[in-house]
Amino acid sequence: MALIPRFSRLFPVLALASLLAPSVQAQVPVGPWPSKPMRIVVTFPPGGAPDTLARLLAEKWAALGQPITVDNKPGAGGNIGADLVAKSPPDGTVLVLGTVGTHAINASLYDKMPYNNLKDFSPISFLASTPNLLVVNKDVPARDAKELIALAKARPLTFGSSGSGTSIHLSGELFNTLAGVKMQHVPYKGRAQAIPDLLGGRITMIFDNMPSALPLVKSGELKAIGVTSARRSRAAPNIPTLAESGLPGFEATSWFALLGPAGMPRDLQLRLSAETARALAQPDVKEKLAALGLEPNPGTPEALTALMLAETIKWAKVVKESGAKPD
């Protein structure tokens, strides 16, 4: 069966919204707040969308009575940080900023996982989604996807990623499949390590998250080829989709969520979920996320559970059909 029809329905915004409803914004935040200092583990280095979301939550939660730190634990496509949280006490003091990689893709990409993405966590709330942005070194002689495909057929090209199995990696594998090219994947421990090589011309391109890529495009340091979503991003309406610029059928979106270890008390889980929705609903947070191309959509723990299950099944098909492997 062809990859395009299956993949093209993976991450439409309306589908995400239906899975994540109803919102928890109207819930009264009953239940206890953690009684000890808290930390939010981010499974990638500073600077990307997960780090941004974690730091916004930490800032808004600071008034609730406990100091909160953001702990960046990159490596193994996010598995190192996620596993640390899976093995932590379920008292709300250690949470993870989960991604589509750590809580959907990696389950089928890696032969051996240190944790079960569905059983070893207490889902708290979906946070936000964002398209990726295909950016190339400014000296690459291509202005759109059509010209980039022609270039890839004429000479070897490379694409970096923030780690094997991330949506950034699989966006590149999907590009290879749909365009009929074979660009070489170059994995890094995070996008912060990949960007200097991209700016220096040591790799050709990266399918970066919108929040981290867009400032470099606006400054002229990188060239944008297209966004990976089905529709143009409100944060960059002048940048076409990849489907518009020469690769029909291409669609992929990253998403981010908050989770704790399995076994978290229900009242604590609901309190964290409600406070997440409260933080994301604040006007200054919404404004900042919109400027970065992140679309917040907090929901209930049950909605996040359903989403993770559906995405795990769908990504397993994509991984199998694309032949993607961790490097």
N, C-alpha and C positions, 0 to 999 in steps of 0.2 A: 504494500500500500504506500502511496506517495507521502512524503514528509510534509509537503506544503499544507494540505488541508488540516492535518492534525495540529501543526505548529501555529498556523495562523489564528487558531481559536484559543491559544494558551492563556493570553493575558489581556483581553479587551477590558477596558475600564468598567464597562457596564456589568460584565460577568463578575469582576472583583466586587463591585458594589453590592450585587445581589447575594454573593456568598457571605459578605461581611455584615449585612443588615440582620437584626436591628442594631442601631448604635447604642453605646452605653452612656452617651452624653447626658441622658435624662435620669440616669440612676443616681440615687443618693449614695455617696461613698461611705457606706457603713463598714464595720469591721476594723480590725487593728491596723496600725502602721508598724513597720518593723521597729524593734526596740534597740537595735544596734546600728552602727554605721553601715551604709549600703554601698554597693558598687555595681555598675552596669558594665558587663564585659562586651567589648566590641571585637569581632573576630577578624578585623582588618586594621591596618595602621591608621593613624590620624589623617584627616583630610577628605575622606569620602562621605557619601550619604549616610552610612550607618553611624559614623562618628558624629556627624552633625546632629542627627536625631537623638543620639544618646546624650549629648551635651545639652541640648535644649531641654530634655526631660530632667536631667540633673539640676539644671538651673531653676526650673519651675518647681521642682520638688524640694528645693533647699529649705523652703519655709515650713515644711511639714514636721520638722523636728530632728532629723538625722542628717549628718554630713554624707554627701554622695560623691563618689569618685567614678570617673570613667577609665576603665582599664583595657587598653588595647592589647589583644593577644592574637596576633596574626599567625598564619601557617596552615598548611594542608587544606587549602580551600575553605578555611574557617573552622575546620574540625577541632583544632587544638583548643580554641576558646570555648566552643560549644560544649566540648567534652568536660572542660573544667567546671562549667555551670551544671551540667548533668549530674556530676558527682559531688555537688555542694549540698549543704543542708537546705531543706525546703522552707526556710523561715523568712524568705523575702529579702534577705540581705545580699544575695548574689543573683543577678539577673543577666540575661543575654539579649543583645540586640541581634535577633535571628534574621537571616536572609533567605531568599529563594534557594541559595546554594546550600546553606547549612541545614535547612529544614524541608528541602524537597529534592533538589538535584543530586546531592552527594550520596543519598541512599542507594541510588542505582549506579552512580559513576564509580564509586570505590568498591573494590571486592571485599574489603574488610573495614567496617566502621567501628569506631570506639564507643558509639552510642546509637540508640534507636531514636530517630528523629521524631517519631510519633509517641513512643511509650515512655521516654526518659525525661519528658518536660511537662510542665504545667503551662499551657497557653494562657496568656494574659490579654493581649490585644494586638490586632493588626495596627500598624502605624501609618505607612504611606507606600505609594508606588511611584516609579519614575521610569521613563524610557531611557535607554542608553543612547549615547550620541557617538556616531562613528566619526572620529577625528584622525587626520593624517598630518604628518610632518608638513610644514608650510611649503617645502620645496618639492613635494610630490606633484608631478604634472597631471593631476586629475582634479576636476571640479565637481563631479557628481559620480553616482554609483556606476553608471554606464561606462564612463571613462576609466574608473578604477578597475572595473572588471577587465576591460581591454588591456590595461597595464599589467594586471595579474596574469593574464594569458601570455604576455610578451616577455616577462622577466620575473624572477623570484621576489615575492613580497613577504613580509612578516607582520603578524599582529600580536601585540602584547596583551596580557590580562592580569588581573589582580589575584590570580591563582587558578589552578586547574579545577574545572567543574563549576566555576562561578557563571552567572548569567553573562558576564563579559566574555568569558571563554566560549561558551556555547553560542553566543551571538556570532562570533567569528566562524565557528564550525557550521552554523546554519548558512552563513554567507557563502562559505566554500561549497556547500551542498547545492544551494539554489543557483549559484552563479557558474557552477561547473569548473571551479578553480581549486588550487591547493596551496593556499597561503600557509606558511609555517607558524605554528603557535609558539610563543615565547612566554612562559609563565613567570610571574614575579610573586613575591610575598604580599604585595599590595600595590595599589595604583601609584602610591607615592614613590615607589622604586621604579615603576615603569615609565612615568612621565619624563624624567630626565633623559632616558634613552630615546624616547620619542622626540623630544625637543632637539636632541643631538643627532638625530637621523640614524641611530643604530637599530631602531625598528621602524616599520613603515606607518603603523596605525594602531589604534586601540578603540574598542567599543566601550567607552568610559561612561560612568553614571553622569547624568545631566548636571547635577550640582557641582561636580568637580571639573568637568570638561568645559562648561560654558564660559567661565571667566577667562580661560586661556584662548578661546575662540574670539571673545570680545576684545581681548588685548592684541590680537593678531599673531599670537605665538603659535597657534595651531589652526588648521583649516578644517571646517566642518563639511562632511559629505552628506550626512542625513541622520535623522532620528529613527530609532528602531521601532517606534510605536506605529499603530495603524493611522493615527491622526497626528498632526503637528502639535508640538508642545506649546502651551500658553506662555511658557517662559522664553520661548524662542520661535515665535510664529513665522519668521522669515526663513527658517531652515526647513527644507522639505523633508518628507519621510523618505526612507530608502526605497520604498515602493514607488514613490513619485519620481525619484531621481534615477531609476533604471533597474530596479530589482523587484518586480511585482510579486506580491505574496509574502514579503518579509515582514515579520512582526515579532517583537520580543520586549518584555518589560521586566524590570527588577522590582521586588517588593521587600518590605522590611517589617518585622514584628517583634514584640516583646514577650519573652518567656522566662519562666523560672524552672527550677528542678521539679521532677515529678514528686507528688505527695504534698504539695502545698495546700494548707487548709483553705477550704472554699471561701470563707469570709475574707481572708487575706488576699486571695486571688481576685475576688470581686472589688476589693478596695483598690488594689493596684490598677485594675482595669478601669475603674471609674476615674481615678486620678490621672491616668494616661489620657483619657478622653477630655478631661477638664484642661489639661495642659495644652493639648493640640488644638483646642477650641479658642484659645486666647488670641486676640487679633494680631498681636505682634508676632506670635509663632506662625500663624497662618500666612501672614505677609512674607515672612522670611522664607518659609517653605515654598510658597508660590514662586518667589523670585529665583529659587534654586531649581525649579522644575519638579518639586516633590508634591504629590497630591495626597494630603492626609485623609484617612478614612478609618478612624478607630471603631472597633466593634467588640462584641462579647467574646469571652473565651471559647464558647461553643462554635461561634462563627469562624474563629481562627482555626480550631480543630478541623472543621469541615474543609476549609481552604487548604490546609496542609496535606490532608489526605488526598484531595482531588489533584493538587499540584504534584504530589509524589508519584501518583499513577501516571499522569500526563508526561512528566519529565522522564520517567522510566522508558516510555516509548520513544521519546526524542533521542535520548542517549543511545538506545539500542540501534535505532535506524541511522543515526549520524555516525556511529562508531566512535564517539568521543571517549577518550581515556585520560586519566590523570597522568601528568608528565613527571 
